[in-house]
Amino acid sequence: MTLHELLSSRVAAALAAAGAPDAAPVVQPSSKPEFGDYQANGVMGAAKALKSNPRELATKVVAALQLDGIASKIEIAGPGFINITLADDFLAGTVMRQQADVQLGTGRHAGDKVVIDYSSPNLAKEMHVGHLRSTIIGDALARVLAFRGDQVVRQNHVGDWGTQFGMLTAYLVETEQAGSDELALDDLEGFYRAAKQRFDEDAAFADRARDYVVKLQGGDVRVRALWQRFLEVSLAHCEAVYERLGVQLQRDDVMGESAYNDDLPRVVTDLRAKGLLTEDQGAQVVFLDEFKNKEGEAQAYIIQKQDGGYLYSTSDLAALRYRAGKLGARRLLYVVDARQGLHFQQLFTLGRKAGFIGDDIATEHVAFGTMMGEDGKPFKTRSGGTVKLVELLDEAERRAFDLVSEKNPDLAEEKRRSIARAVGIGAVKYADLSKHRTSDYIFDWNTMLSFEGNTAPYLQYAYTRLASIFRAAGSFDHHAKLVLTEPAEHALALQLAQFPDLLSQVAAETCPHFLCAYLYQLATRFSRFYEACPVLKSDGETRASRLALCAAAANTLKTGLGLLGIAVLEEM
């Protein structure tokens, strides 16, 4: 069991022995050292339910609390809070066991199959800053869940279907006939703008584009080949961005809208068989009583348009059924902009009513806010245009290179550029992941590239400090017995021992910022430990123990940053 699980089970047993078998233990890390390492606050609620004096109940609970060999001190505070201080030997043993495990004590989780839908760019254009949050939040969650033992299935639900692809395919034919198709496709943004201009200005071209949509949906071999060629170029652009970001999405993870095309008529048939479909103004619609407008009317979930065409809402239903049925997922996560909240509520509700997913399958919209510019508006170029993601990453590396060159001008240029890649990309990702995902946040280069505060450079530098200690120490036993005698040693060991509980919280609440906050506190506690407890200048058992504690901190810091998709460096 993790620390939290162990303490919660012991406090729950003590509450039961004290006459409150149904009371929640409410165990949590203490907010201040003077309150011990953990606080059990369940007595207050239990006393209220029993109509008894909380202080008296707390006394009974403490008398029944079996923490021999686990806690060095248990005391009652205030009206009935129970403060628990862990024993140094127990804490040291916990850290040593975790460090001997490649999963740092987190691998006992009985894994489920989890599908995570994230990134999902529109293949008609290059990726822009609007795709950053879904991509890196989804990647971090996929890493954390897999690390804990879940069977993670990544799904990149790219936009690769619909009317715009008829337009693009028609324009590709024109450029091919003109002999300039390779040059045109090299700039996806320019290609899309040119195709859209032709579509808007030339009625004959627009008619050809619509004809290509019909041919594409009908499986025309030549049109499908042209469409596939366009997708290959588009996906290559995406994959270049994923590689820069250090994101683990692969070509095999792509499951776009087109993948569900053949299943859409069956979705309509099955909904009709369930008695859920209604024809409204020629369209096929499901009216959901669970969602009503201001007039009290059930809102419509459109399945098929009047002209027979389908919408993304239809393909989302097909994907939902595929993920639960064919893939056998027990948990479905959709890392998508918060503005799509109503759509996902309706999707999940209809999916259950139609029997596409069972009540035993968890469905979660992992919503996120918007990246804002310094003006408090959605992040744009100075001219008001969309910022390409690759251009943002170029700027991050350039700024990081200037910073590294200023701090370490004697390093070889190749080395400085290597450091700049890790620092620049890490800074962009961490600045985003360290915020609660539902919050909008201001994009600020100076803050994210700072070596002070809760930033990636600060954490990366903390790791390099640890690496420099190991170089100076030479060979030593990374798993030597830990002997905790100083408060700073105890505090650092406690932080390390809480890593499995932290990952459980991230997995349950799908919030990577909890991991960021943990790593920042870990780096801070390491810094305080290093200032208070000499490492290289100590001797014998003390030196071996403190070096092992440093090794545990380095391992946990590296692992945690790795779960965020952020690289560590041996020197900066």
WOVEN-V211735 format. One record per residue. NEAR is the number of other C-alpha atoms within 8 Angstrom. Layout:
NEAR
NEAR
This chain:
5
9
9
10
8
9
9
11
9
11
12
12
10
13
15
11
10
11
6
10
10
5
12
7
13
8
12
8
7
11
5
6
7
4
11
12
12
12
14
14
11
12
15
11
8
12
12
9
7
7
6
9
7
13
9
9
13
13
9
9
13
11
6
10
10
6
7
5
7
9
12
10
8
10
8
11
8
5
7
14
14
13
15
15
11
12
11
11
8
11
14
13
9
9
12
11
9
11
12
8
8
6
9
12
12
10
9
7
8
6
8
10
12
13
13
14
14
15
15
11
9
10
11
12
9
12
14
11
11
8
12
10
10
13
12
13
12
13
14
12
13
11
10
12
12
10
10
13
12
13
10
11
9
11
11
13
13
13
11
12
8
7
9
8
12
14
16
12
14
12
9
10
9
8
11
9
7
7
6
9
10
6
7
11
10
7
8
12
8
8
10
11
8
8
11
9
8
10
12
8
6
8
8
6
10
12
8
9
15
11
9
13
13
8
10
12
7
6
8
9
6
6
12
10
8
11
11
8
8
10
10
8
10
13
9
8
10
10
10
8
11
11
8
9
7
8
11
6
10
7
5
5
10
10
11
11
13
8
7
11
8
7
8
12
7
8
11
11
8
9
11
9
7
8
6
10
12
8
8
7
5
7
13
13
13
11
11
12
8
5
8
11
8
5
5
6
8
11
10
8
10
12
13
13
12
9
5
7
7
11
10
7
12
13
13
9
11
12
9
11
12
9
12
14
10
7
7
8
13
11
12
15
12
11
15
11
11
10
5
8
10
7
8
9
8
11
11
9
8
9
13
11
7
11
7
11
12
7
6
5
11
8
8
8
10
10
12
14
11
10
11
13
12
8
5
7
7
8
11
10
8
5
5
6
7
9
11
10
12
9
8
10
12
8
8
12
14
10
9
13
14
8
8
13
10
7
6
8
7
4
8
6
6
6
8
12
10
8
12
13
12
12
14
16
14
14
14
11
10
14
11
10
14
12
9
9
14
8
9
10
10
9
9
8
6
6
7
13
13
10
9
7
6
9
15
14
14
12
13
12
12
9
14
13
8
11
11
10
9
10
7
7
8
6
5
7
7
8
8
8
9
11
10
9
7
7
6
11
11
12
9
12
12
10
11
12
12
10
10
11
10
11
12
8
11
14
11
6
6
9
12
15
11
11
12
11
10
9
12
10
9
13
11
8
12
11
8
9
11
9
7
7
9
8
9
10
6
8
8
6
7
9
12
13
12
10
13
14
10
10
10
12
11
11
9
11
13
11
8
10
12
10
10
12
12
13
10
11
11
8
7
8
